[in-house]
């Protein structure tokens, strides 16, 4: 897994706390400070005193599309997207925030956009992204792929540019649809193919899915396991689409899994 370091700001009173700690005035987890801070007992936080906080991220982050990454179900869309809707890309400039399929607008959920923008910014190191969607029909799959090539993460950078162009050097590793060799069961087809094409272990993956039509997250986690760790992908269910809090929680779920993997490797 990739380890990303995020800087943490120290409190203004950190030098006072450090001085008190070094002078052995720390009692029962609290720092007793001198009269300049009115003898208040200030709890000592090791995280606040740390200059940085490491974050372990997955090697591969896998996103479902319909009702997860974006707000529509492709099988309900009547036409290939033909018109772009422009607007504000989360304060990063004006770009394509939606595409029209007939009267329906397809847009990224806010958490998806934020996460993809942070990925584009390089916040997650060598982490890569791929899509796993069981789009119902070949036409639904076409609509999905066309939408990925139009919706923008940053002005001038589409989702397809980021995920396929940058992450995979132009190779399309995405598993979209349910036509053979795919099926409606992501655990049986989508994830084994992702592992084969990317070379990433199941236990180094993180999977987001709305799970409104079945518990895809649970099935993938239980059926796609590595034999030496008996662990599958970390998961995050997103029944309301990916909100920013969902994105953060998914990464936290992988962080916890990475800690378990470290324990297993030490045994």
C-alpha positions as CSV (number, residue, x, y, z in Angstrom):
1,X,0.0,0.0,0.0
2,X,0.9,3.6,-0.5
3,X,1.7,5.7,2.6
4,X,0.7,9.3,2.3
5,X,1.8,11.9,4.8
6,X,-0.6,14.7,5.8
7,X,0.7,17.6,7.7
8,X,-1.0,18.4,11.0
9,X,-0.9,21.9,12.5
10,X,0.4,22.2,16.0
11,X,-1.5,24.2,18.6
12,X,0.0,27.6,19.5
13,X,0.6,26.3,23.0
14,X,2.6,23.3,21.7
15,X,6.0,24.7,22.8
16,X,4.6,25.2,26.3
17,X,3.3,21.7,26.4
18,X,6.6,20.3,25.2
19,X,8.5,22.2,27.7
20,X,6.3,21.0,30.5
21,X,6.5,17.5,29.3
22,X,10.3,17.5,29.1
23,X,10.5,18.9,32.6
24,X,8.5,15.9,33.8
25,X,5.5,17.9,34.8
26,X,3.2,15.4,33.0
27,X,0.9,13.6,35.4
28,X,-1.6,10.9,34.4
29,X,-1.7,11.9,30.8
30,X,-2.2,15.6,31.5
31,X,0.3,18.4,31.4
32,X,0.3,20.8,34.3
33,X,1.2,24.2,32.9
34,X,2.6,27.1,35.0
35,X,0.8,30.2,36.1
36,X,1.0,31.8,32.7
37,X,-1.9,29.6,31.6
38,X,-3.7,29.7,35.0
39,X,-2.5,26.2,36.1
40,X,-5.1,24.6,33.9
41,X,-4.6,20.9,33.2
42,X,-4.4,20.5,29.4
43,X,-4.7,17.0,28.1
44,X,-1.6,15.9,26.2
45,X,-2.4,14.6,22.7
46,X,0.3,12.6,21.0
47,X,-1.3,13.2,17.6
48,X,-1.2,17.0,18.1
49,X,2.5,16.8,19.0
50,X,3.3,14.8,15.9
51,X,4.6,16.8,13.0
52,X,2.8,14.5,10.5
53,X,0.1,11.9,10.3
54,X,0.7,9.0,7.9
55,X,-2.2,7.6,5.9
56,X,-2.1,4.3,4.2
57,X,-4.1,4.2,1.0
58,X,-5.1,1.2,-1.1
59,X,-3.2,0.3,-4.2
60,X,-6.5,0.2,-6.1
61,X,-9.7,2.0,-5.3
62,X,-12.7,0.5,-7.1
63,X,-15.9,2.5,-7.8
64,X,-19.3,1.4,-8.8
65,X,-20.9,3.9,-11.2
66,X,-24.8,4.1,-11.1
67,X,-26.2,5.7,-7.9
68,X,-22.7,5.6,-6.4
69,X,-20.2,7.6,-8.4
70,X,-22.9,9.5,-10.2
71,X,-26.6,10.2,-9.6
72,X,-28.3,8.2,-12.3
73,X,-29.0,4.6,-13.4
74,X,-27.7,4.1,-16.9
75,X,-30.4,1.6,-17.8
76,X,-33.0,4.3,-17.3
77,X,-31.2,6.8,-19.6
78,X,-32.8,7.0,-23.1
79,X,-29.9,8.2,-25.2
80,X,-26.2,8.6,-25.5
81,X,-25.1,11.9,-23.8
82,X,-25.1,14.6,-26.4
83,X,-24.9,17.9,-24.5
84,X,-22.6,19.1,-21.7
85,X,-23.8,21.2,-18.8
86,X,-21.1,23.6,-17.5
87,X,-20.7,25.0,-14.1
88,X,-18.5,25.3,-11.0
89,X,-16.2,22.3,-10.3
90,X,-16.1,22.6,-6.5
91,X,-14.3,25.9,-6.6
92,X,-11.7,24.7,-9.0
93,X,-13.0,26.5,-12.1
94,X,-15.7,26.1,-14.6
95,X,-16.1,22.8,-16.4
96,X,-18.5,20.0,-17.4
97,X,-20.6,19.2,-14.3
98,X,-23.3,17.3,-16.1
99,X,-24.2,15.6,-19.4
100,X,-27.6,15.3,-20.8
101,X,-29.2,11.9,-21.8
102,X,-32.5,13.1,-23.3
103,X,-34.1,15.1,-20.5
104,X,-32.0,13.6,-17.8
105,X,-28.8,15.1,-16.4
106,X,-26.0,12.8,-15.2
107,X,-23.7,14.3,-12.6
108,X,-21.0,13.1,-10.2
109,X,-22.0,13.0,-6.6
110,X,-20.2,15.6,-4.5
111,X,-18.0,13.1,-2.6
112,X,-17.0,11.5,-5.9
113,X,-15.9,14.8,-7.4
114,X,-14.0,15.8,-4.3
115,X,-12.2,12.4,-4.1
116,X,-11.4,12.4,-7.8
117,X,-10.0,16.0,-7.5
118,X,-7.8,15.0,-4.6
119,X,-6.6,12.0,-6.6
120,X,-5.8,14.3,-9.5
121,X,-3.9,16.5,-7.2
122,X,-1.7,13.6,-6.2
123,X,-2.9,13.5,-2.6
124,X,-3.1,9.7,-2.6
125,X,0.4,8.8,-3.9
126,X,0.5,5.8,-6.2
127,X,-3.1,4.8,-5.6
128,X,-5.0,4.0,-8.8
129,X,-8.7,4.0,-9.6
130,X,-10.9,1.6,-11.7
131,X,-14.6,1.2,-12.2
132,X,-16.7,-2.0,-11.6
133,X,-20.3,-1.6,-12.8
134,X,-22.9,-4.2,-13.7
135,X,-24.7,-1.9,-16.2
136,X,-27.8,-3.8,-17.3
137,X,-27.5,-3.6,-21.1
138,X,-24.9,-3.0,-23.7
139,X,-26.5,0.4,-24.4
140,X,-26.4,1.3,-20.7
141,X,-22.7,0.4,-20.8
142,X,-22.2,2.7,-23.8
143,X,-23.9,5.6,-22.0
144,X,-21.7,5.0,-19.0
145,X,-18.5,5.1,-20.9
146,X,-19.6,8.1,-22.9
147,X,-20.4,10.0,-19.7
148,X,-17.0,9.2,-18.2
149,X,-15.4,10.7,-21.3
150,X,-17.4,14.0,-20.9
151,X,-17.7,14.7,-17.2
152,X,-14.8,16.7,-15.8
153,X,-12.9,16.4,-12.6
154,X,-10.9,19.6,-13.3
155,X,-11.3,22.1,-16.1
156,X,-10.1,20.2,-19.2
157,X,-9.6,16.9,-17.4
158,X,-12.4,14.3,-17.8
159,X,-12.9,11.3,-15.5
160,X,-11.7,9.1,-18.3
161,X,-8.6,11.3,-18.8
162,X,-7.7,10.8,-15.1
163,X,-8.6,7.2,-14.6
164,X,-7.7,5.6,-17.9
165,X,-5.3,8.1,-19.3
166,X,-3.2,9.0,-16.3
167,X,-3.7,6.0,-13.9
168,X,-3.4,3.2,-16.5
169,X,-1.5,4.9,-19.3
170,X,-4.4,4.6,-21.7
171,X,-5.3,1.0,-20.9
172,X,-8.9,0.4,-20.1
173,X,-9.0,-1.9,-17.1
174,X,-12.5,-0.9,-16.1
175,X,-15.1,-3.7,-15.8
176,X,-18.4,-2.2,-16.9
177,X,-21.5,-4.2,-17.9
178,X,-22.8,-7.7,-17.4
179,X,-22.2,-9.1,-20.9
180,X,-19.9,-12.1,-21.1
181,X,-17.2,-12.5,-19.8
182,X,-18.8,-10.3,-17.1
183,X,-22.1,-11.0,-15.3
184,X,-24.3,-9.4,-12.7
185,X,-22.1,-10.9,-9.9
186,X,-19.1,-8.6,-9.4
187,X,-17.5,-11.0,-7.0
188,X,-17.5,-13.8,-9.6
189,X,-16.4,-11.7,-12.7
190,X,-15.6,-8.1,-12.2
191,X,-13.1,-8.4,-9.3
192,X,-11.2,-11.5,-10.6
193,X,-10.7,-9.7,-13.9
194,X,-9.6,-6.5,-12.1
195,X,-7.0,-8.5,-10.1
196,X,-5.8,-10.2,-13.3
197,X,-5.5,-7.0,-15.3
198,X,-4.0,-4.8,-12.6
199,X,-1.9,-7.3,-10.6
200,X,-3.3,-5.8,-7.3
201,X,-4.2,-8.2,-4.5
202,X,-7.7,-8.2,-3.2
203,X,-6.7,-7.1,0.2
204,X,-5.0,-4.1,-1.2
205,X,-8.2,-2.8,-2.7
206,X,-11.0,-0.5,-1.5
207,X,-14.5,-0.9,-3.0
208,X,-17.4,1.6,-3.0
209,X,-20.9,0.5,-4.0
210,X,-24.4,1.8,-3.3
211,X,-25.6,-1.8,-2.7
212,X,-29.2,-0.8,-3.3
213,X,-29.8,-3.7,-5.6
214,X,-27.9,-6.3,-3.6
215,X,-25.0,-6.4,-1.2
216,X,-22.2,-6.3,-3.7
217,X,-19.7,-5.0,-1.1
218,X,-20.4,-7.9,1.2
219,X,-20.2,-10.5,-1.6
220,X,-17.0,-9.1,-2.9
221,X,-15.4,-8.9,0.6
222,X,-16.4,-12.5,1.4
223,X,-15.7,-14.2,-1.9
224,X,-12.6,-12.4,-3.1
225,X,-10.0,-13.2,-0.5
226,X,-6.3,-13.7,-0.5
227,X,-5.4,-17.2,0.8
228,X,-2.4,-16.0,2.9
229,X,-4.3,-13.3,4.8
230,X,-7.9,-14.6,4.4
231,X,-8.9,-10.9,3.6
232,X,-10.7,-9.3,0.7
233,X,-11.1,-5.7,-0.3
234,X,-12.0,-3.1,2.3
235,X,-15.5,-1.8,1.6
236,X,-17.8,1.2,1.9
237,X,-21.5,1.0,1.2
238,X,-23.0,4.2,-0.2
239,X,-26.8,3.9,-0.5
240,X,-27.1,7.7,-1.0
241,X,-24.2,8.0,-3.5
242,X,-20.7,8.9,-2.5
243,X,-20.8,11.9,-0.1
244,X,-17.7,13.5,1.1
245,X,-18.1,11.8,4.5
246,X,-18.4,8.4,2.7
247,X,-15.2,9.0,0.8
248,X,-13.4,9.8,4.0
249,X,-14.9,6.8,5.9
250,X,-14.0,4.4,3.0
251,X,-10.3,5.5,3.3
252,X,-10.5,5.1,7.1
253,X,-11.9,1.5,6.5
254,X,-8.9,0.7,4.4
255,X,-6.5,2.2,7.0
256,X,-7.9,-0.2,9.6
257,X,-7.5,-3.1,7.2
258,X,-3.9,-2.1,6.5
259,X,-3.2,-2.2,10.2
260,X,-4.7,-5.7,10.4
261,X,-2.6,-6.8,7.4
262,X,0.5,-5.5,9.2
263,X,-0.3,-7.6,12.2
264,X,-0.9,-10.7,10.0
265,X,2.5,-10.2,8.3
266,X,4.2,-10.1,11.7
267,X,2.7,-13.4,12.8
